[in-house]
Amino acid sequence: MKHPEQELLQSLRWPQRRRSAAAAPSCLDCPVRRHCVPGELDDQDCGVIDRLVGRRVFLPRGEHLYWMDQAVVPKLYAIRVGQFKIYQLSDQGVQRVASFQAEGDILGLDTIGVAAQRCSAVALTNCVLCEFSYPRLTHAHLAHADILPQLDSLLSRALVREQWRALLVRDGRADQKLAGFLLAQALHHGASGQMRLQLYLPMTRQDIGDYLGMMPETVSRLLHQFERAGLLAINRRVVVIVDPQALRRLADGLA
């Protein structure tokens, strides 16, 4: 089975090497543009945004975009293809997962105005990123008043998504948190507010547990419990949501 990011990488015909600066299709043709910039953009609008992209970056699975405590560079990254884990390590080497980021998410918003990275960002899959200079984006607000609403919305929507995800998994029983996590993944990867019922979850059970505040054994046990109850069908890292309504009731504490 080909995963979505593999199919999109093949369609882009990008060379398989790290941090390529090769040309990429326009923002107008980007299949995840709805996540980054809302509304309808014409060729001129997309041309302005394309010129703000410093480069398109290819990052293979397992490589880091940046590391915790590394000096911050004034860059923002829009994820065009792939998924990332954002995490911290304690002095004792204990991992704390802050978030999982996927297509349309913006990396680097938490570094604006600080000197050092608070977290590390590692690619969970092969990834393609659009790299933006934050000073250039700030200048674009002044130089291109016609795209000011789009750029403002890009940043505000990214922050709202992070707040919503945090609230979704903050409270409740372990089964509620896991159900909420799966629904969040389905909604993010879906189209126009619809859920994608087949998900590829490249993160480990340990990663999910560290994000939700539970043991990896609990994650595995609950996933199998959901499968036995007819909520999910699981094939290794591919999860199909069979009964989204029942999963929503569980996440809401109604089951």
N, C-alpha and C positions, 0 to 999 in steps of 0.2 A: 504493500500500500504506500502510495506517495503522500507525504504530508503537505499541507497547503504551502508552507514556505519553500519546500523543495520544488513544487510546481512553478511557483512564482519566480524563483531564482533561475530555473531553466528558461522560462519565458523571457526573462531579461537578458539572457545570454551573457552573463557577467563572467569574467575570468575568475577561477577559484583560487584567489590569493588574498592575503590579508591587506585590509585597508586600501583597496583599490580606489583611485581617483577617476576611474573611467566614467564616461558619460552615462547618464541614466535617462529613461523616459521622463517627459515633463510631469509636473505636478498635475496637469490636466488629465493625464492618463493613469495616475496612480490609483490602484484598486482600493487603497485604504485612505484616500484623501478625505473621506467624510469624517474620519476621526480627527484629522489635523485641522482642517479648515472647513467650517460649515458653510452652507449656502451654495449658490451657483457662481462659479468663477468663469470668466471668459478668457480667451487666449492672452489678452493683455495682462489681466490680473495674475494668471499663472506664470507669465513671463517674468513679472516683477518678483514673485516668490522664488522662481527658479534661480534668478540672479542672486538672491540672498543665500542660496545654498552654497557654502564654501566648497564642499565636496560630498560625494556619495561614498560611504565607507562600507567595505565588506569585512565582517568580523566572524571568523569561524567559531563553531561551537566549542565551548570550554575556555575561550580567551576572554580576558578582562578588557573592558573599555576604560575603566579607571579603578584605582584602589583606595581604600580607606586611608586617610591621613595624607594622601598625595596632594601636592599643591594644586589648587583649582586653576584651570584655564577658563577664560570666559566663553565657553561653548555650550550650546544646547543641541540635543540630538533627537530628531524625530525618527521613531522606529518605522521603517517602511516594510520590512520583512523580519519575522523572527520574534523570539521571546528572551527576556532577561530576568535574572534574579538580582535583587538589590539587597545587600546583607551587611552585617557587621560581625566582627569577631572580637570576643572579650580577650582580656590579657591571658585568660586560661584556655583560649582557643575554642570557646563555646560560640556557636553560630546563632545569630538572631536575624531572621529574614524580615526585612522591612516591607517588601512588596515584590510582586511579579509584574513586569511590564511587557506589553506586547504591541502589535501593530497600531500605529496612531498615537501611542503614548510619547511623552516628551521626557527625556532624561536630562538632568542637570538643573532643573528648576530649584532644587533644594540647595544649590551651591551659589546662587546669586547673592552677592554681598558677603561671602565668607572666604576665608583664606585656604582652608583645607577640606578635602572630601570627608563627609561624615560616614559614607558607606562605600562599599565596593560594588561594581556592576559587572556581572559575568554573563556571557552569552550562553543560554541554555540550548540554542539551536544555531545553525548558520543564520547570520543576521545581516541586513542591509540598513544603513542609517543615513539620514540626511543631516549633515552637520551645518549648524548655523553659528555665526559669530554673534554673541549677545550685543556687543557694541553696535554692530551693523544693524541688528534688528531695532535697537533703540533709535538709531539714526533714521531707519526706514519709517518709523512712526512720524517723523517730521517731514521727510522728503516725499512720502507717498501717502497723502491723506486718504486716498481712495481705498487703500488696503488696511488702514488703521483699525477698523472694526474687526476684520478677519484676524489680524495679529493679536489684538486684545482678546478676542474670543478663543483663539488657540491656547493662550496661556491660562485663561480663566477656566476653560473646560477641563484642562489637564488637572488643575488644582481641585476642581469639584469632583472629578472622578476619584482622585486619591482620598478625599474626605468621605465619599460614599463607600468606597471599599473598606476603609477603616471602620466605619460604623457598622457595616454589614457583618463583620466577623469579630466585633469587640466583645459582645455579651452573648449569653445563652449557653445551652448545653453543647457538648462536643458535637453531637449529631446536627444541631442547628447550625453551628459554625461551618461544618463541612458542607452542608447543603447550601448555605449562603455563598461559600467560596465557589462551588460548582456553578451556581446560578450567575455569579458575577463573571466567571469565565465565559459562560454561554452568551450572556448579554453583550460582553465586550467584543467577542468574535463574530457576533451575528450582524445582520444588515438592517439598517433603518429601524432600530429599536426592537428587532426580532431576535430570538435566541437561536444560536447555532447548536443544534442538538448533538452533533458529533464533535467531540473535542479531542485535541491532541495535547496531553499534559506532559511536557518534557521534564518537569521538576520531579525530584524523588519524593518518596513518602516522607523521608526525613525533612526535606525542604518544606513540604506542606505542613508537617507537624510543627516545625520551628516558626512558621508564619502564624499558625492558628493557636499556638500555645498548647500543644498536646504531643504525646509520644507518637513516633511513627507507627508503632504497633496498633495504636488506637485508630490512626488513619486507615491502615489496611483492614482492620476489623470492621470499621464502619462502612468502608467501600463495599466489602463483601456482604455486609448486612443490607445495604441499599440494593445490591444486586439480587439478593435472595428475595427481597420484598418487591421486586419488579420495577424499582425506580430507575435502575441503570443496567447497562450491558457493558462489560469491561473486557478489553483485549489488550493486556499489558498497559501501554501508556495511552491507548485510545479508549475514551469513555463516551458512550452514547447515553444521552438522557432519554429514557423510555417514557417516563411519566412526569413531565415538567410541572404539572399542577400539584401533584402529590409532593414533589420536591419543594415547591414553593410553600405549601402548607407546613412542611417540616421546618423549613428555614424560619417561618413566622411563628413557630412554637404552637401550631394548631394540630399537630399530629404526635 
